Amino acid sequence: MNILILGSGGREHALAWAVKQNPKCDKLIVAPGNAGIAAIADCASVDILDGDAVAVFASENAIDLVIIGPEAPLAAGVSDRLRAAGLSVFGPSAAAAELEASKTFTKEICDAVGAPTAAWARFTDAASAHDYIQAKGTPIVVKADGLAAGKGVIVAMEDDTAHAAIDDMFSGHFGAAGASVVIEDFMTGEEASFFILVDGTTLHPIGTAQDHKRAFDGDKGPNTGGMGAYSPAPCLTPKIAQDVLDQIIQPTMDEMARRGTPYQGVLFAGLMIEDGKARLVEYNCRFGDPEAQVLMMRLGAQVLDLIQACAEGRLDSVAANWADDHAVSVVMAARGYPGDYVKGSEIRGLDTLPESSSAIVFHAGTTEVQGQITATGGRVLGVTARGASLAEAQGKAYEMIDQIDWPEGFCRRDIGWRAL
């Protein structure tokens, strides 16, 4: 098979790494890719938000399967354009991707099917939102309604923070994503991520993970796109997972089909778990980042078989086979992230690190300049390891981090702390 993956982050490097291990994969192209991906696949310069351009490129390169990594091409309708061109695609339609692209859409779906989630209200002007917060009080959660690269959520523990978030969003800090704002009740509990493949009909759970959103140790500092993850998430027990499928995921998928927008792709349910029960925090329509890194590390080559079956509508013919192991991915980010940070610093020591089925550094924001790996993004590396226990996996990951020479980078030193 000739396979094209769209994206350039750590998620796409992890997907490419897993897909490449499958003997079905004859040729692998990633657009646009990054320095780490370039070591295992061909990287191509294609505008991944332009469905016509991607379709032409796929035709010219005899692509058999397109895997869409990030959310922006999904929201832009790239999967629709590719399917119209007769291509096999992994990723939901633009209409189905509204589950991530619009917080309001997801909340309305939850209300329609009675799925447990936080009480909410939507606002299109700052004054009404301020009045609502004044009446409700804090803690409270303020969300940009649209796509904001994982950063449009403010968990406000004090009134000043909540009001500042409203002002930021309506002043254009998150662009069009903040044109309307959803305000939710604050939920207590432990967060976990649940990943389910859906082919329009069949649901196939493929794993759990727990992300670490805050920038610094002890869950301190601002929210980020994710500073590390581990899998599996012990708080998401088999019973809770089944309840989530029965009470949240299946009703959502049934409602989507009823509306004429059946879902096909991976569904990422962010959950809040407390007292043995789960409530939905949000849906994402793609693999998480850095959750993808730990899932791909544990699933390996079978990822391609699962993705292909999902794209072809035959999930009922495959099964995910899990080893009894654990994986940890620690994000190394540029100092200053998620605020302002400097690009272009050199990262040394990567060539001395192991690369195997149990240890690898996934690249996110990197490029190669005259043989040197340099940082080009906020989240730059995902140092990932497997082990028989979570403690073993964590230890391996931090051993690798200690060998990386990058003074301009930082990481959390407590990834996996909740389970440990």
KEMAR-597666 format. One record per residue (C-alpha): residue number from 1; y, x, z; chain; residue in one letter. Coordinates in steps of 0.001 Angstrom, whole numbers, plus 524288, in hexadecimal, padded with zeros to 5 digits. Layout:
# residues N
VOBA; pos; py; px; pz; unit; code
VOBA; NUM; Y; X; Z; A; a
...
This chain:
# residues 420
VOBA; pos; py; px; pz; unit; code
VOBA; 1; 80000; 80000; 80000; A; m
VOBA; 2; 80E04; 803DF; 7FD83; A; n
VOBA; 3; 81636; 7FFE0; 80935; A; i
VOBA; 4; 824DE; 7FF11; 80B31; A; l
VOBA; 5; 82AC8; 7FE7F; 818DD; A; i
VOBA; 6; 8391F; 7FACC; 81A4D; A; l
VOBA; 7; 840C0; 80149; 82541; A; g
VOBA; 8; 844D4; 80E40; 82B1B; A; s
VOBA; 9; 84263; 80D9E; 839BD; A; g
VOBA; 10; 8381F; 8111E; 8439E; A; g
VOBA; 11; 83159; 80422; 8412B; A; r
VOBA; 12; 82FCF; 8077C; 832B9; A; e
VOBA; 13; 82B0A; 81548; 835AC; A; h
VOBA; 14; 820B7; 80F81; 83EA8; A; a
VOBA; 15; 81CAE; 80578; 83473; A; l
VOBA; 16; 81C00; 80FF5; 829F8; A; a
VOBA; 17; 813ED; 818CD; 832BE; A; w
VOBA; 18; 80A00; 80E11; 8358D; A; a
VOBA; 19; 80955; 80917; 82787; A; v
VOBA; 20; 807A2; 816E1; 8223F; A; k
VOBA; 21; 7FB24; 818A2; 82A29; A; q
VOBA; 22; 7F459; 80D5A; 8232D; A; n
VOBA; 23; 7EC4F; 811C7; 81763; A; p
VOBA; 24; 7F140; 805D0; 80FF8; A; k
VOBA; 25; 7FE95; 80C40; 80F49; A; c
VOBA; 26; 7FF6E; 813FA; 80299; A; d
VOBA; 27; 80E37; 8157D; 801DE; A; k
VOBA; 28; 81847; 812F8; 80C68; A; l
VOBA; 29; 826DC; 811CB; 809DC; A; i
VOBA; 30; 83103; 80F28; 81466; A; v
VOBA; 31; 83ED1; 80B20; 81102; A; a
VOBA; 32; 84754; 81180; 81560; A; p
VOBA; 33; 83F09; 81874; 81FBD; A; g
VOBA; 34; 84334; 823EB; 82839; A; n
VOBA; 35; 83FC3; 8322A; 82A77; A; a
VOBA; 36; 8333E; 82F25; 831DC; A; g
VOBA; 37; 82EA4; 8251C; 82800; A; i
VOBA; 38; 83121; 82EAA; 81CDE; A; a
VOBA; 39; 8263E; 8373B; 82245; A; a
VOBA; 40; 81BF5; 82CAD; 81FE6; A; i
VOBA; 41; 8215E; 82405; 81519; A; a
VOBA; 42; 82A6E; 823D5; 80966; A; d
VOBA; 43; 83821; 81F84; 80D17; A; c
VOBA; 44; 8403A; 817C0; 8036D; A; a
VOBA; 45; 84E94; 81460; 80299; A; s
VOBA; 46; 84EA4; 805A9; 80108; A; v
VOBA; 47; 857FF; 7FB9D; 806AE; A; d
VOBA; 48; 84E5A; 7F429; 80F34; A; i
VOBA; 49; 857D4; 7E8BB; 810A6; A; l
VOBA; 50; 857D2; 7E69F; 801EA; A; d
VOBA; 51; 84BC2; 7DE98; 7FEC1; A; g
VOBA; 52; 84D68; 7E056; 7F018; A; d
VOBA; 53; 84E39; 7EF25; 7F166; A; a
VOBA; 54; 84225; 7EF8E; 7FA1D; A; v
VOBA; 55; 83A9B; 7E6C5; 7F0BF; A; a
VOBA; 56; 83DE1; 7EF7F; 7E524; A; v
VOBA; 57; 83A27; 7FBB0; 7ECBB; A; f
VOBA; 58; 82D44; 7F59A; 7F107; A; a
VOBA; 59; 82A06; 7F1D0; 7E313; A; s
VOBA; 60; 82D4F; 7FF44; 7DDCB; A; e
VOBA; 61; 8248C; 805A6; 7E80A; A; n
VOBA; 62; 81913; 7FC29; 7E6E1; A; a
VOBA; 63; 81A54; 7F819; 7F525; A; i
VOBA; 64; 80F43; 7EF8E; 7FA44; A; d
VOBA; 65; 814FB; 7EC4D; 80799; A; l
VOBA; 66; 822BF; 7EC8C; 80D40; A; v
VOBA; 67; 82442; 7EDA1; 81C10; A; i
VOBA; 68; 831DD; 7EA02; 820CA; A; i
VOBA; 69; 83531; 7F162; 82D3B; A; g
VOBA; 70; 842AF; 7ED63; 83254; A; p
VOBA; 71; 848C7; 7E001; 83419; A; e
VOBA; 72; 85480; 7E13C; 82B0B; A; a
VOBA; 73; 84CD4; 7E098; 81E21; A; p
VOBA; 74; 8454B; 7D4DD; 82354; A; l
VOBA; 75; 851D7; 7CDA1; 82699; A; a
VOBA; 76; 8572D; 7D16D; 81935; A; a
VOBA; 77; 84BBC; 7CAD7; 8125D; A; g
VOBA; 78; 8455D; 7D71B; 80CDB; A; v
VOBA; 79; 837BB; 7D1C4; 80F84; A; s
VOBA; 80; 83AFC; 7C56C; 807D7; A; d
VOBA; 81; 83F86; 7CD50; 7FC18; A; r
VOBA; 82; 83360; 7D5DD; 7FC6B; A; l
VOBA; 83; 82A2F; 7CA43; 7FD41; A; r
VOBA; 84; 83143; 7C3ED; 7F1EB; A; a
VOBA; 85; 82E45; 7D059; 7EA3F; A; a
VOBA; 86; 81FCB; 7CEB5; 7ED4A; A; g
VOBA; 87; 81ED5; 7D980; 7F76E; A; l
VOBA; 88; 81687; 7D94A; 803B3; A; s
VOBA; 89; 81FDE; 7DA0B; 80F3D; A; v
VOBA; 90; 81E9D; 7DB8B; 81DF3; A; f
VOBA; 91; 82A34; 7D4B8; 82423; A; g
VOBA; 92; 82F55; 7C6DC; 825AE; A; p
VOBA; 93; 83863; 7BFA5; 81C82; A; s
VOBA; 94; 846E7; 7BF67; 81F70; A; a
VOBA; 95; 84580; 7B160; 8242E; A; a
VOBA; 96; 83A93; 7B511; 82D93; A; a
VOBA; 97; 841CE; 7C16B; 831D0; A; a
VOBA; 98; 84C4D; 7B895; 8379A; A; e
VOBA; 99; 843DC; 7B97E; 843CA; A; l
VOBA; 100; 84A25; 7C6C9; 845B3; A; e
VOBA; 101; 8568C; 7C598; 83DB3; A; a
VOBA; 102; 85BA6; 7BA22; 845A7; A; s
VOBA; 103; 85A5B; 7B88F; 85458; A; k
VOBA; 104; 85E9A; 7AA67; 852BA; A; t
VOBA; 105; 853B2; 7A7C4; 848FF; A; f
VOBA; 106; 84961; 7ACFA; 8525C; A; t
VOBA; 107; 84ED3; 7A539; 85DC6; A; k
VOBA; 108; 84EAA; 798C9; 855A6; A; e
VOBA; 109; 84081; 79B60; 851D5; A; i
VOBA; 110; 83CF1; 79D72; 86029; A; c
VOBA; 111; 843AE; 790C8; 863E2; A; d
VOBA; 112; 83CAC; 78983; 85900; A; a
VOBA; 113; 82F24; 78DCF; 85D78; A; v
VOBA; 114; 83192; 78EBD; 86C16; A; g
VOBA; 115; 82F31; 79D69; 86CB6; A; a
VOBA; 116; 8335B; 7A33A; 879D4; A; p
VOBA; 117; 83FE7; 7AB1D; 878AC; A; t
VOBA; 118; 84D07; 7AC94; 87F70; A; a
VOBA; 119; 856F3; 7A190; 87F4D; A; a
VOBA; 120; 86196; 7A485; 8756B; A; w
VOBA; 121; 86E37; 7A0AE; 86EB3; A; a
VOBA; 122; 874CC; 7A50A; 8620E; A; r
VOBA; 123; 8834B; 7A7D8; 86020; A; f
VOBA; 124; 88BEC; 7AAA3; 8546C; A; t
VOBA; 125; 8986D; 7AD96; 85BE2; A; d
VOBA; 126; 89B58; 7B6A0; 8672B; A; a
VOBA; 127; 8A2A8; 7ACDF; 86FA5; A; a
VOBA; 128; 8974D; 7A368; 870B4; A; s
VOBA; 129; 88DEB; 7AE96; 87373; A; a
VOBA; 130; 896C1; 7B3C4; 87E4B; A; h
VOBA; 131; 8978E; 7A634; 8844A; A; d
VOBA; 132; 888B6; 7A4F5; 883F8; A; y
VOBA; 133; 886D4; 7B1F2; 88AE3; A; i
VOBA; 134; 89106; 7AE57; 894DA; A; q
VOBA; 135; 88997; 7A1DE; 897D9; A; a
VOBA; 136; 87BE6; 7A7CB; 897BF; A; k
VOBA; 137; 87EA6; 7B4B8; 89E7E; A; g
VOBA; 138; 876C8; 7C13A; 89D74; A; t
VOBA; 139; 86CFF; 7C70C; 89B79; A; p
VOBA; 140; 86CB2; 7C1D0; 88DA0; A; i
VOBA; 141; 868BE; 7C6AE; 88025; A; v
VOBA; 142; 8722A; 7C748; 874A0; A; v
VOBA; 143; 86C67; 7C8F6; 86702; A; k
VOBA; 144; 87246; 7CAB0; 8598C; A; a
VOBA; 145; 86C11; 7BFCA; 85193; A; d
VOBA; 146; 868D8; 7C860; 845DB; A; g
VOBA; 147; 8628E; 7D58C; 8434F; A; l
VOBA; 148; 868B3; 7E090; 84B1F; A; a
VOBA; 149; 85E9E; 7EB82; 849EC; A; a
VOBA; 150; 858E2; 7E881; 85741; A; g
VOBA; 151; 865DC; 7EAB4; 85E46; A; k
VOBA; 152; 86C11; 7DD2B; 85E28; A; g
VOBA; 153; 866DC; 7D906; 86B69; A; v
VOBA; 154; 86EC2; 7DAD0; 877CD; A; i
VOBA; 155; 8680E; 7D80F; 884C8; A; v
VOBA; 156; 87400; 7D59C; 88D2D; A; a
VOBA; 157; 87223; 7D6EB; 89BD0; A; m
VOBA; 158; 880AB; 7D528; 89EA0; A; e
VOBA; 159; 88ACE; 7CBAC; 8993A; A; d
VOBA; 160; 89359; 7D699; 893C6; A; d
VOBA; 161; 88805; 7DBC3; 88B9E; A; t
VOBA; 162; 884F7; 7CE43; 88630; A; a
VOBA; 163; 89317; 7CB7B; 8827A; A; h
VOBA; 164; 89481; 7D907; 87C57; A; a
VOBA; 165; 88846; 7D67B; 87433; A; a
VOBA; 166; 88E21; 7C9C7; 86F25; A; i
VOBA; 167; 89AC1; 7D0B9; 86B71; A; d
VOBA; 168; 89347; 7DBB6; 8649F; A; d
VOBA; 169; 88AF3; 7D26A; 85CAF; A; m
VOBA; 170; 895E3; 7C981; 85848; A; f
VOBA; 171; 89EAB; 7D51D; 8552B; A; s
VOBA; 172; 894CC; 7D9D5; 84B19; A; g
VOBA; 173; 88DD0; 7E495; 852B6; A; h
VOBA; 174; 880D8; 7E005; 84CE0; A; f
VOBA; 175; 8866D; 7DB9D; 83FE9; A; g
VOBA; 176; 88181; 7CECC; 83A59; A; a
VOBA; 177; 87676; 7CEC8; 8446E; A; a
VOBA; 178; 8806F; 7CB26; 84ED8; A; g
VOBA; 179; 8872B; 7C034; 8477F; A; a
VOBA; 180; 87FDF; 7B70C; 85078; A; s
VOBA; 181; 87A66; 7BA1C; 85DE1; A; v
VOBA; 182; 86EC9; 7B503; 86583; A; v
VOBA; 183; 86FB3; 7B52F; 87458; A; i
VOBA; 184; 8630F; 7B3F3; 87BF6; A; e
VOBA; 185; 85F1F; 7B291; 88A07; A; d
VOBA; 186; 85ACA; 7BF6B; 88FFA; A; f
VOBA; 187; 84BF7; 7C03C; 8913D; A; m
VOBA; 188; 8454F; 7C83B; 89BC1; A; t
VOBA; 189; 83817; 7CEB6; 89A28; A; g
VOBA; 190; 8320B; 7D9AB; 89243; A; e
VOBA; 191; 8341B; 7DAD8; 883A1; A; e
VOBA; 192; 82906; 7DD5E; 87A2E; A; a
VOBA; 193; 82717; 7DD69; 86B82; A; s
VOBA; 194; 81C27; 7D600; 864B0; A; f
VOBA; 195; 818E0; 7D885; 85664; A; f
VOBA; 196; 811DF; 7CE84; 84DF7; A; i
VOBA; 197; 80EAF; 7CEFC; 83F7E; A; l
VOBA; 198; 81067; 7C1EC; 8389A; A; v
VOBA; 199; 80C55; 7BEE6; 82AA0; A; d
VOBA; 200; 81215; 7B147; 829F7; A; g
VOBA; 201; 8061E; 7AB49; 8303B; A; t
VOBA; 202; 7FE92; 7B4BD; 838CA; A; t
VOBA; 203; 803E1; 7BB93; 844EF; A; l
VOBA; 204; 7FE4E; 7C8F3; 8482B; A; h
VOBA; 205; 8034D; 7CFF2; 85479; A; p
VOBA; 206; 803B9; 7DEA9; 85284; A; i
VOBA; 207; 80922; 7E429; 85F1C; A; g
VOBA; 208; 8129D; 7E488; 86A6D; A; t
VOBA; 209; 81CE1; 7EE49; 86EAC; A; a
VOBA; 210; 82849; 7EFDE; 877D4; A; q
VOBA; 211; 8354F; 7F54D; 8734E; A; d
VOBA; 212; 83FC5; 7FBF3; 87B88; A; h
VOBA; 213; 84CF4; 7F6ED; 876E4; A; k
VOBA; 214; 85659; 7FD84; 88044; A; r
VOBA; 215; 85B77; 80B01; 87CF4; A; a
VOBA; 216; 8585E; 811FF; 889AE; A; f
VOBA; 217; 84DA5; 8139F; 893D7; A; d
VOBA; 218; 84B4F; 8085B; 89D1C; A; g
VOBA; 219; 84FC6; 7FE98; 892C4; A; d
VOBA; 220; 85DF7; 802A4; 8948C; A; k
VOBA; 221; 868C9; 80344; 88A8A; A; g
VOBA; 222; 86BA0; 7FB75; 87E3C; A; p
VOBA; 223; 861B6; 7F475; 875D4; A; n
VOBA; 224; 85C8F; 7FC32; 86A34; A; t
VOBA; 225; 85364; 7F9CA; 85EDF; A; g
VOBA; 226; 8489A; 7FEF1; 867D2; A; g
VOBA; 227; 846B8; 80BDB; 86F06; A; m
VOBA; 228; 837EC; 80BC9; 86F7D; A; g
VOBA; 229; 82BF9; 80324; 8704B; A; a
VOBA; 230; 81DEE; 802D5; 87499; A; y
VOBA; 231; 811F8; 7FAF4; 870D1; A; s
VOBA; 232; 80B14; 7F2FD; 87596; A; p
VOBA; 233; 81414; 7EB90; 87ED9; A; a
VOBA; 234; 80BEA; 7E823; 88ADA; A; p
VOBA; 235; 81509; 7DD1A; 88EE8; A; c
VOBA; 236; 8111D; 7D5BA; 88297; A; l
VOBA; 237; 8036F; 7D232; 88736; A; t
VOBA; 238; 7F96D; 7CBC0; 87E3B; A; p
VOBA; 239; 7FBE9; 7BE99; 884AF; A; k
VOBA; 240; 80A9E; 7BF8D; 88344; A; i
VOBA; 241; 808FE; 7C412; 87536; A; a
VOBA; 242; 8008F; 7B83D; 87217; A; q
VOBA; 243; 80A71; 7AF39; 87897; A; d
VOBA; 244; 81529; 7B554; 87040; A; v
VOBA; 245; 80D32; 7B2F8; 863EF; A; l
VOBA; 246; 80A8C; 7A4D9; 867BC; A; d
VOBA; 247; 817E1; 7A123; 86D2B; A; q
VOBA; 248; 82178; 7A977; 86556; A; i
VOBA; 249; 81C1D; 7B049; 85943; A; i
VOBA; 250; 81344; 7A5D9; 8535E; A; q
VOBA; 251; 81D2C; 79ACB; 8555A; A; p
VOBA; 252; 827BE; 7A34D; 84F21; A; t
VOBA; 253; 81F4C; 7A668; 84366; A; m
VOBA; 254; 81B70; 79816; 841EE; A; d
VOBA; 255; 829BF; 79416; 84235; A; e
VOBA; 256; 82D46; 79E63; 83827; A; m
VOBA; 257; 822A3; 79959; 82F19; A; a
VOBA; 258; 82706; 78B4F; 83160; A; r
VOBA; 259; 834B9; 78F2B; 82D18; A; r
VOBA; 260; 82F61; 794E9; 82082; A; g
VOBA; 261; 8318A; 7A30B; 8248A; A; t
VOBA; 262; 82414; 7A840; 82857; A; p
VOBA; 263; 8244E; 7B595; 82EC6; A; y
VOBA; 264; 81D82; 7C19F; 82945; A; q
VOBA; 265; 81E9C; 7CF01; 82F61; A; g
VOBA; 266; 81EFE; 7D479; 83D16; A; v
VOBA; 267; 82512; 7CC1B; 847AE; A; l
VOBA; 268; 82A5B; 7D3A2; 8534F; A; f
VOBA; 269; 82C13; 7CAF5; 85F33; A; a
VOBA; 270; 83489; 7D091; 869FB; A; g
VOBA; 271; 8303C; 7CA3B; 876A6; A; l
VOBA; 272; 834A6; 7C94C; 884BD; A; m
VOBA; 273; 8292A; 7C84F; 88E18; A; i
VOBA; 274; 829F9; 7C390; 89C06; A; e
VOBA; 275; 81FE5; 7BD82; 8A533; A; d
VOBA; 276; 81570; 7BDAD; 89AB2; A; g
VOBA; 277; 81D92; 7B635; 890CB; A; k
VOBA; 278; 82515; 7BAA1; 884CE; A; a
VOBA; 279; 8319A; 7B5E9; 87EA0; A; r
VOBA; 280; 836BC; 7B9DF; 8714C; A; l
VOBA; 281; 84249; 7C330; 87143; A; v
VOBA; 282; 8432C; 7C48D; 8627A; A; e
VOBA; 283; 83B88; 7C5F6; 855E2; A; y
VOBA; 284; 83C2A; 7D17A; 84CA2; A; n
VOBA; 285; 83685; 7D0D5; 83EF9; A; c
VOBA; 286; 8321D; 7DEFB; 83DFF; A; r
VOBA; 287; 82B92; 7E942; 84658; A; f
VOBA; 288; 833D4; 7EE06; 851A3; A; g
VOBA; 289; 8393A; 7FBB1; 85244; A; d
VOBA; 290; 83471; 802E1; 85A89; A; p
VOBA; 291; 8293F; 7F92C; 85CC8; A; e
VOBA; 292; 8240D; 7FBAF; 84F10; A; a
VOBA; 293; 821DE; 809E8; 85280; A; q
VOBA; 294; 8186F; 806EE; 85D99; A; v
VOBA; 295; 811AD; 7FBEA; 85627; A; l
VOBA; 296; 80F93; 80449; 84A0C; A; m
VOBA; 297; 80ABF; 80F86; 85264; A; m
VOBA; 298; 80065; 806A7; 8586C; A; r
VOBA; 299; 7FCA3; 7FF19; 84C21; A; l
VOBA; 300; 7FC77; 80A3B; 8424E; A; g
VOBA; 301; 7F72C; 80889; 83484; A; a
VOBA; 302; 7F2DA; 7FA65; 83661; A; q
VOBA; 303; 8013C; 7F676; 83610; A; v
VOBA; 304; 800D0; 7F664; 82739; A; l
VOBA; 305; 7F4EE; 7ED5A; 826F8; A; d
VOBA; 306; 7FBA2; 7E3ED; 83056; A; l
VOBA; 307; 80899; 7E418; 8290A; A; i
VOBA; 308; 801FA; 7E230; 81BEB; A; q
VOBA; 309; 7FA11; 7D6AE; 8210C; A; a
VOBA; 310; 80677; 7D0B9; 82699; A; c
VOBA; 311; 80DB5; 7D21F; 819B1; A; a
VOBA; 312; 80249; 7CC33; 81234; A; e
VOBA; 313; 8005B; 7C09B; 81B52; A; g
VOBA; 314; 7F2F8; 7C464; 82069; A; r
VOBA; 315; 7F53E; 7C863; 82E84; A; l
VOBA; 316; 7E97E; 7C05E; 8326B; A; d
VOBA; 317; 7E0F0; 7CAB8; 82BE2; A; s
VOBA; 318; 7E56E; 7D685; 833F6; A; v
VOBA; 319; 7E602; 7DAAF; 84231; A; a
VOBA; 320; 7EE02; 7E4E7; 8495F; A; a
VOBA; 321; 7E533; 7EEAB; 8504A; A; n
VOBA; 322; 7EB7A; 7F476; 85C5C; A; w
VOBA; 323; 7E74F; 800C9; 86344; A; a
VOBA; 324; 7E80A; 8003C; 8721C; A; d
VOBA; 325; 7F3A8; 80968; 87285; A; d
VOBA; 326; 80241; 80A21; 874E9; A; h
VOBA; 327; 80DEA; 80F47; 86D53; A; a
VOBA; 328; 81BAB; 81341; 87135; A; v
VOBA; 329; 82752; 815E7; 86862; A; s
VOBA; 330; 8338D; 81C4A; 86DF4; A; v
VOBA; 331; 84009; 81B7C; 865F9; A; v
VOBA; 332; 848B1; 8276F; 864FB; A; m
VOBA; 333; 85686; 8232E; 861C6; A; a
VOBA; 334; 86344; 82A09; 85ED1; A; a
VOBA; 335; 86BCF; 82BC7; 86AD9; A; r
VOBA; 336; 8759B; 820C9; 86B8A; A; g
VOBA; 337; 86C77; 81696; 865C6; A; y
VOBA; 338; 86DA4; 80AC7; 865A0; A; p
VOBA; 339; 87C21; 80DF0; 8652C; A; g
VOBA; 340; 8826B; 8185C; 85CCB; A; d
VOBA; 341; 87A1C; 82437; 859E4; A; y
VOBA; 342; 87ADD; 8305D; 85160; A; v
VOBA; 343; 8725B; 8318F; 8453E; A; k
VOBA; 344; 86D52; 83DE3; 83EF5; A; g
VOBA; 345; 867F1; 8457B; 84A8A; A; s
VOBA; 346; 85BD4; 84DB2; 847FF; A; e
VOBA; 347; 84EC6; 84A6F; 84E4B; A; i
VOBA; 348; 845C0; 855F7; 85072; A; r
VOBA; 349; 837B1; 85732; 854DB; A; g
VOBA; 350; 831EE; 84BA8; 84D92; A; l
VOBA; 351; 82980; 85453; 844F7; A; d
VOBA; 352; 8220A; 8595D; 850DD; A; t
VOBA; 353; 81E0D; 84BEA; 855CC; A; l
VOBA; 354; 810CB; 8457F; 8535E; A; p
VOBA; 355; 80EE4; 83AF0; 8492F; A; e
VOBA; 356; 80241; 83384; 84AF5; A; s
VOBA; 357; 7FCAD; 8261A; 84DAC; A; s
VOBA; 358; 80096; 827E8; 85BEA; A; s
VOBA; 359; 80DC5; 82EC0; 85B21; A; a
VOBA; 360; 818E3; 82E6B; 85147; A; i
VOBA; 361; 827B4; 82E7A; 85066; A; v
VOBA; 362; 82CA4; 82326; 8483D; A; f
VOBA; 363; 839D9; 8254C; 841EA; A; h
VOBA; 364; 8447B; 81AF2; 84221; A; a
VOBA; 365; 85200; 82095; 83F50; A; g
VOBA; 366; 84F42; 82DC6; 83903; A; t
VOBA; 367; 85190; 83512; 82C78; A; t
VOBA; 368; 84DB8; 84292; 8279C; A; e
VOBA; 369; 858A0; 84BF1; 82404; A; v
VOBA; 370; 854BE; 8593C; 81EAF; A; q
VOBA; 371; 847CE; 858B6; 825B6; A; g
VOBA; 372; 84DB2; 85475; 832B3; A; q
VOBA; 373; 84BAB; 84714; 838DD; A; i
VOBA; 374; 8589E; 84115; 83CD3; A; t
VOBA; 375; 85C18; 834AC; 84423; A; a
VOBA; 376; 862B0; 829F9; 83C48; A; t
VOBA; 377; 8615E; 81E20; 8452A; A; g
VOBA; 378; 86254; 8193D; 85315; A; g
VOBA; 379; 853D9; 81810; 855B2; A; r
VOBA; 380; 84E48; 8241D; 84F26; A; v
VOBA; 381; 84014; 826AD; 85336; A; l
VOBA; 382; 834C9; 81EF3; 858F2; A; g
VOBA; 383; 82BCE; 8285C; 8601C; A; v
VOBA; 384; 81EEE; 82111; 860BD; A; t
VOBA; 385; 811BD; 823A9; 8670C; A; a
VOBA; 386; 804E9; 81CD0; 86A3B; A; r
VOBA; 387; 7FC6C; 81E83; 87627; A; g
VOBA; 388; 7F109; 81897; 87D60; A; a
VOBA; 389; 7FAEB; 81423; 88796; A; s
VOBA; 390; 80961; 8110B; 88702; A; l
VOBA; 391; 80C2F; 81CA8; 88FDB; A; a
VOBA; 392; 804F6; 825CA; 8869E; A; e
VOBA; 393; 80C48; 82099; 87AC4; A; a
VOBA; 394; 81932; 821AE; 881D4; A; q
VOBA; 395; 8164A; 82F9C; 88609; A; g
VOBA; 396; 81301; 833B7; 87816; A; k
VOBA; 397; 81F8B; 82DC5; 872D1; A; a
VOBA; 398; 8283D; 834B8; 87C92; A; y
VOBA; 399; 82112; 84187; 87A7A; A; e
VOBA; 400; 824D9; 840AE; 86C29; A; m
VOBA; 401; 832E3; 83D13; 86F74; A; i
VOBA; 402; 8340E; 84918; 87807; A; d
VOBA; 403; 830EA; 85184; 86C23; A; q
VOBA; 404; 83BAD; 84BA7; 863B1; A; i
VOBA; 405; 8481D; 853C8; 8633F; A; d
VOBA; 406; 8532F; 84A20; 86156; A; w
VOBA; 407; 85E4D; 84B83; 86B3E; A; p
VOBA; 408; 865E7; 840A6; 86496; A; e
VOBA; 409; 85B0E; 836D2; 86756; A; g
VOBA; 410; 85693; 82F62; 87353; A; f
VOBA; 411; 84B92; 82666; 87780; A; c
VOBA; 412; 84743; 81E17; 882DA; A; r
VOBA; 413; 83D45; 824C0; 88B9A; A; r
VOBA; 414; 83714; 8184C; 890DD; A; d
VOBA; 415; 83114; 81146; 8852A; A; i
VOBA; 416; 825A2; 80951; 88A4A; A; g
VOBA; 417; 82AB6; 808B8; 8982F; A; w
VOBA; 418; 827FB; 7FA52; 89A3C; A; r
VOBA; 419; 81981; 7FB6D; 89755; A; a
VOBA; 420; 8181F; 8085C; 89E82; A; l
